[in-house]
Amino acid sequence: MNKILRMTLLSLVSMIAGMSYAQTTFDIDTDYATIFPTITGTSSSSTTDGDITTNTTSVAKDGITLTVSPSTGSTANRIWSGSPRLRMYGGTLTISADNATITNISFTYGKWNASNTTDSGTLTATASPATWTGSASSVVLTVAGNTQFKSITVTAVANGTTIVTAPTIEGTTPFVGSTTVTLSAETGAAIYYTTDGTDPTNTSTLYEAPFQLTNTATVKAVAYKDGAASTVASKVFTAAYQASDIADFKAQADKTDQLLTLTNAQVIYADASNTNVYVRDDTGAICFYKAGLDVATGDVLNGTVAGTLSVYNNLPEFVASSLTNADNITKTTGAAIDPVALTVTSAQNNQYLCNLVQISGVKLDSVGSKLFAYQNGDSIQVYDQIKTLTGQTVVTPSENNIITGILVIYKTTYEIYPISAEGVVTTSIADLKAEAANADAPTYNLAGQRVAAGYKGVVIRNGKKFIQR
């Protein structure tokens, strides 16, 4: 009987402590007209009805108000015609509580300026929602530039109520293998936590020492002191996905942190700065963008390297993250690199993206400033990203050429970054010397017609093409 009574009293204390904190949400996207009734319309590209030209205070909700100042920038602060509704370009957003202390503010946003500041507490804005934690009756957010709010949630406690500071949660995220989580709170407080995303109470696991996570988890913690509870602190810990090969890496969702295993993967092209490095294994190919691999074309790679999948205009890329370290990659010199033989038609396929491909029997021709390879009624752009055609003149139109390069995509358009292209005439000094040495030999234009010494343009002499000036 006594045990049941103790448990009942404990639950009651926990419930009362939890009730001392109240959350108030201003859903600006949905209720802007109710929240700011003095603003009679919305702004758009054709109207300024929602512009805020004087300090504008919301209707009080649970004793909480929002006050938006006029903009200090060139664009007016305003209620916009679409989401996110509250758009600020300068000035201040003041959150005030009547007879209460604000302990937490959550800003759900569409855009956030990294230079935004508050007059007290701690502001964290690595991703939406941005959060403020502290203890104040009024919090002033100074907006440094384009910041767009969808909703604002304020947590406050009535004055006279014991305030317990929320615990801090520390640990590495994302992580490979495992991460150690450490919780801390004010002196004399007991910490309780969960790892399944549910809100903890004083019946949850009592924190006694740092613990390890090996899988993705949401850690939540609450502190209790003298019968009062803090607000709940929360942190997501993300375990890097372990990709078995390049195809597996590319198959994951955009922005996924991963540990990629490379098995006899070959560098098919690396620029001098290693900004763009194209690597393929038996399952496919990918671009390593600014990954710091320090490799050269032809190198064979084995081992593991962590990074993030980033899909840039539909092109899959491996980009560096806080986990990236090339120390676990071994490099050896490889054999000659064989391109994948394709047609213009078969090249229009994500299967070959970032791979070294070769298309034979194409006609080269230009449309404006763009060069295209044509074959059987289909075409693909030849985009000189690698600058292999710099200083060279493409003979166009020119039949039966061979294009070898990296297959990429930009939004919905497939392109080839050429590494070599037949049908290109070099204008080097060596060719000009060859012209002078064979000045007495007959000279022909590209149509096969013999031309005089005064003819200017691309010519053929002794079976060689060059520029006659």
C-alpha positions, 0 to 999 in steps of 0.5 A: 500500500505504501509503495503504491502511495509513493508511486502515486505521489511521485507521478503527481509531482512529476505531472505538476512539475511538467505543467509548470512549463507552457508551450505557445505556438504562433503558426504564422503560415496558417493564422497570420491574419489572427496573429497580426490583425492590424496588418490588413493584407499580404505583400507580393510582387504586385502589392505592398499591403503586408509591409510592416512600416511601424512596430507591430505587436501580435495579439497576446496568446497565453501572455506571449506577444511578438513584436516586429519592427520595420526593416533596417534593410532595403526591403520591407519586413512583411507578411508575404502572400505565400509560405513562409509568411513572415519575411524579415530583412532587418530590424528586430523580432521581440518575444515577450512574456507577461508574468512569466520567464521564457526558457526556450524559443523554436523558430521554424523557418524557410530561410535563416541569416547566419548573422542573426543574434539575440540579446541574451541566451544561446541561439542555435541555427544549424537547421530548422527549427532554430532554437533559443535557450535561456531565461528572460522575460523578453528576448530580442532577435536582431535580424541581419538579413533575409529570414523567413518564419513559418511558425514560432513556439515559445516555452515559458514558466510562470514567475515564482515557479522554480526554474530548472535548467535543461540538461546539455547533451554532447556527442559526435554526430554524424558518427561512424561505428559509435559515439559517446553521449554525455549529459550534464545539468545544474548542481544537485539535479538528477537527469533522466533520459530516453533514446527512442524519441519519447519525452523522458520523465523521472520514471525514465532511465537515470543518467549515471555515466556517459553511454554509447550509441551504435545506431541512429537515435534521438536522445532526450533528457530532462533534469529534476531538482527539488520537485521541479522539472526542466524542459526537455532537451533533445539531440539527434545522433546519426550513424553513417550508412555503410555503403558496400560500393559506389552503386550502394552509395548512390542509391541512398537518399540525398544528403545521407552521411555514409562510409563508402567502401572502395574495392579496386576502384580506379580514378578515371579522371582527376584534375590538378587541384583534386576538386573534381575526381571521377572514380569507378568500381565494378558497380558504377562511378561517382564524382568526388567533389573537393573530397581531399583524396590527393589522387591522380588519374589511373590510381587504384583505390582500396579502403573506406572513406566517409562523406555525404551524398549530394545530388547536384542538378541530378548529378550524384557527388561524394562531398566531404563532411566532418567525418571525411578522412582519406587515411584509410584509403590505399593508392596504387598505380593502375593499368590503362583506363578502358572507356565504356563503349556507347552510342549517343542514344545509350549514353542518355542513361543514369547508369553511366553517369560519371563514368569514362565513355567513348562514342564512335562514328559521331558528327561534330557540329556547333549550334551557336557557342555549343558543340554537339555530337550527332549520331542516327538523329540523336545528339549529345552536348560536348561541354569542354569543362575539362578544357581539353579543347582549349587552343584547338579548333573543332572542324565542323561539321565533321563526320566519323569522329570519336569522343571520349570523356566523362558522362554527366548530367545537368538537370535533365540534359546529358553532356560529355566532358571531353578528354579527347576528340577526333575532328580537332585541329591543333594550332600549335607551333609544331603544326605551323612548322610542319606547314612551312617545311612542306610548303611545296606540297599540294594543298587541299581544303576539307572538301578535297579541292586543291587551293592556292597558297593564299587560301586561309583556313583549315587545309590538308597537306601531306595527309595532315590537317592544320590552319593556313593563315 
